Amino acid sequence: MFALQFFPSSVCRTRLVKSQVYLLAGSSGCISALSFAPYDLSYLAFYGPVICFWLWERVSITKAFITGCLYTVTLLSTAGTWLYLSPNQLADMPMPLAVLFTVLIIAVVSLCMGAAGAIYVLLRARSLLSRACLLFPSLWWLAEWSREWFLSGYPWFNIGYSQLDMPLIGWASVFGVNGVAYLVAMSAALIKVALFYTRYRLIAMSITIIAWTSGMFLQTISWTKEIGNPIQIALVQPNQIYSALSNKDKWQRAVELNRQLLSKHQLVVWPETEFSMHAVTPQPSHTTELNKHIWQTVSFSLNNTILPFATSTAQYSDFIAQLETITASQDKSILMGMNFRDHLNNLTYNSVLAINATDKAIYDKRHLVPFGETIPLRQSLAPLWQLLNVHEDTFNPSRTPTPLLPASEYLAGVSICYEAAFGSEVAEALPGAHFLITLTNDGMFDGTAQPEQHLQIARMRAIETGRWVARAARTGITAFIAPNAVVTKRTSQQKFATLSATIQPLQGITPFVYWRNTPFLLFTLTIIGWFAFNRR
């Protein structure tokens, strides 16, 4: 009955004028936005799908398309009031241009749900229950899934994230966040059916109860098992305390802090882009400089291949060599987020450098932030970007296809900031990864809901993969997340902190890691094809 409080029953039985249709669609996105962090009013997530299902049952194809778009536009605009900061801060777009770009991106992304609405009306056949259980949630799933790759991916505010503390979350280990979104949409449609169609009430509520109780049961299943001994990890939240220091002073303080932390921990993790590494690929022409000790050759493991790089002698002796020394004892490692600048090829990577007793390995960020760290269609729309004075890409595409790095005696699945929003990509680190490490810099979003929402996404990755997540953020929120998505420890924002915990490395995979989105994609396409065939 909760959903009905937002529109009277008399309206449900009368013909709606166009303004009422669009007002309901727009308000449903605003209300569902409150289901996400930091508000976490999880039950409000169902209001949007309830309204969309109810409207799509009554309106034309054109109106269904518009209402689907309106729902997404208002959802993203309400929950993501900070979205304009990415092009503004990362791509250096002027504020008015950044806002305009964000509005245009949201409008384009909303086409996914708009298309779902239009297709629903086009295929609106068979029984009401089959539409509520199969067609409507299948199209909703496709709309949410499409946002993961459309325009390089814009997956924020998938309705499945709102259910982290609800019974349906148990399904995330089987079908991921999109599978949870399917069940939210199905439950919403069945609630509407149960409320207004007495003859279907029993079966609609039975299906809903089965889905929810099954989710509760799935939460009790442990898909993974322990391996080895627990590992002590320290996460560093610098909060800009090093930003005003010279490189040499910053290196010295970082080395000392690492030394202190490694005396009690096996692994220390620093957040995204906290340091910079300037290097070139050694060439014969560099021999003279190397002999003069201007450059120091350092070997890094890149894609499991040892490659030589040349970095400045000062950076090597004052920083890298010092870290090598303090990790020389067995099973000690440091993971540091850094800008890796390859001067010879004029390339910059958003990277993680892992240093331990036997190796130095690099992972580069693979999924860059569109219209922030990279500009989609850079070559095709080059004249437009030049006209708008949009700068070149901040970072270059990754050299490392596999997100695995050595961490003490174990392997860590690594994701950098935006990458944590893509469950299938994070799952590529498994089964090799024994736990997950996320490095992020959410500093530009301080004072907004983004840090809490980003943490919400990291929690979903934990339950999807059945792994611990250690999350190091530059200004917060730094946290440890258990495999059941419970945040066991976290920091406050905008202050220096170190966060310590002992976690258990795990092995094995969840069903979602095994098949990811493939089964549901085939299932939804089959359902749509079945409805299309029966419509003829």
C-alpha positions, 0 to 999 in steps of 0.5 A: 500500500506504500506506493499508493500513498503517492497517487490516489486510487481514483486516479488509477481508474481514470484516464490520465491527461498528458501532464499527469502522465509526465508528472508521475513519471518525473516524480517517480525518478525523484522519489526512487533517488532517495533509495540510494546512499546517503538516504538509503530508503530502500523501499522507495526504489520500488516506486519508480518501477511501479509507476513505469509499469502502471503507465506503460500498461495504459499509454501509447508507444510515444508516451511510454518512451517519454515516461521511461526517459523522464524516469531516468532523467529525474533519477540521475538528476536527483541522486547525481547532483554532483555528476557535472563535477567530472567534466568540470574538474577532470576535463577542465570544462567551464562550469556552464559547459560542464553542466550542459554536457552533463544534461546532454549525457543524462538525456542520451543515457535516458534513451535506454529506459525510454526504449524499454518503455516503447518496446513494452507497449509494442509487445504488450500481449499475453497475460498480465502476469506474464508481462509483470513477471517476464516482459517488464523486468526483462526490458528493465534489465536490458535498460540497466545493462545497456547503461554499463556500456553505452557511451563508454558506460554510465552505470551509476544508480542502477536500481539494484544498488538500493537493495544492499540491506534488503532480502533481494541482495542475496541474488547478487552473488548469483546474477549480479546487480542487474539481476537484483534490478530485474527482481526489483522491477518484477516485484514492483510490477507484481505489487501493482498487480496484487493491489488492483487485480484481485484474481491475480493477487494470490499468485502475484504475492506468492511469486514475490514472497518466493523471490524475497525468501530465496534472496534471504536463503542465498545470503546464507550460502558461502560460495568461497572458502578460506585459503592461507592465513589472515593478512593484516592490511593498512589503508592510508587516507592522506587527505591532501596533507602532502599536497603542499610539500616538495616531491622530496619531502613527500617521498620522505614522509611517505617512506617513514609512514610506510616503514611504521605501518609495515612493522605491524602490517603485511600490506599498505595501500595508498589511494589513487594518484597519490604519487607521480612516477616519471619514466622513459623506456631506456634507449641507447641515446640515454647511455650518457645520461644514465652514466651521469646518474641522471637516470636510474634503470628500474625493472617493472613487471607489466603483463607478467613481463619484466621490462626496464624503465628509466626514472630519475636518480633522485626519485629512485634513491629517495623513494623507490629504493627506500620502499624496496628496502622496507619491503625486503622482509618476507611477505611485505608489500606496498600498493600505491596509486600514481600517475605514471608518465612515459615521457618517451612516448608522451603517454600518461597512465592512471596506475597502481605500483606494487612493490614487494621483496621480489618484484615491482608490478604495474596495473593501469586503469582500464576503464577511464571516466568518459568526458573526464579522463578520456573523451569518447569519439575524440577523433570523430568529433575532433572539430567539436572538442576543439571548438569547445576547448576541451583538452586532450585525454587526461590518461591513456588506455591501459597497458595491462588487461588483467587487474591482478597485482601481488600483495604480500603472499597473495594476489589482489584484484585491483580496480581504480575509482570508476572501474569499481562500478563495473561488476563484470570487469571487477570479476575478471580478477577472479578466480586468481584474486584472494581479495579485492583492492579499490583505490579512489580519489573522490576529493573533488566530490567532497560535500556531495553524496558521491563518496557514500554512493561510491562506497555503496557500489564497492559493497555490491562488488564484495557480495558479487565476488564473495571477496573482502574489499579493502578501499583506500580513498584519498579524502574518504571514505576509506573502508573494509567491506566483508564478503556479505557487503557489510562495512566492518570499518570505515573512516570519516571524510576530509581528514588524515587517517590510517585504517587497519584490519585483518582479513581472510583471503578467499578462493573459489567463485560465486555463480555471478563470477562464473557466468556474469551477465550472459545467462540473463542477457540470453534469457531477456532476449528470449523473453522479448523474442517470445513476446514478439512472436506471440504478438503476430 
